[in-house]
């Protein structure tokens, strides 16, 4: 047993089975805090690690948004879950010739993993960067440019299952030998379901977007969120674990495999109270609207273009939030 599993086992033996959200928080916390998981030798590859073009298109989007906001200076440029810092480095490189932009930005990263903060420090060594582990700690009072790629999918969910005419919550227990899923009566009433339905809620995800929307409303700004998921709310078990680029059992390799779930963009749009919501649109359409095809020709990167716009083109969704619905954001026409 690894240290994360031992801790989990002790917790369960002392206090009983835990909900899926608590389980994910512990497993993901351990996972990201103890490794750099990206790339061929790691567990999975993300869009910014596939090609610089991804960050370049997002850099163009952010600079264009900034100009449409009236080029405020100073402006907060924040990213949540920056991984290796590749996306931010590409954004900064792509925007260095935008007049006034680099002089205006104050770069803030939201990250919980000490290992990845080190990587980010290396990737961004030419810039002034501040780190925090939560959205609430970002400075207040400045307009905001915000980006997150594959961050929301890593925030914990809770799962409910409809069975024998009632809703139960899925829990993680320990049977003396191994970790097992179990069910307990749902702690609060839920709308009707059909036998076998799994219903997921993501209070932390919604809380994050709610907080983000509140800031954008108060400070003005634009946020771009990219993740995999579905545009409409619906039943389904989307909890998944990935290790060495393969799906693995969620309860094996706890804390040693990446654990995520699909983002429910309908719930997120609802959580984004009193701000304009753009999209979701497919990542493929967004990147094409930003001009990735021409860039791919110049760089001679047809394979990366195909991965970003076709293979990942539909499952990955792009959403933007803005304080002002009259601003026509690039990429969402
Ligand atoms: N955006 C990067 C990395 C995605 S992986 C890319 O596209 O390559 C998820 C990132 O979110 C990692 O940096 C991880 O350490 C961070 N993360 C996950 N949960 C977090 C949390 N609760 N608070 C802060 N950072 C978190």
Boltz pocket constraint, residues with backbone or C-beta under 6 A from the ligand:
constraints:
  - pocket:
      binder: B
      contacts: [[A, 28], [A, 32], [A, 46], [A, 47], [A, 48], [A, 49], [A, 80], [A, 81], [A, 82], [A, 83], [A, 84], [A, 87], [A, 110], [A, 111], [A, 112], [A, 113], [A, 116], [A, 133], [A, 148], [A, 149], [A, 150], [A, 151], [A, 154], [A, 155]]
      max_distance: 6.0
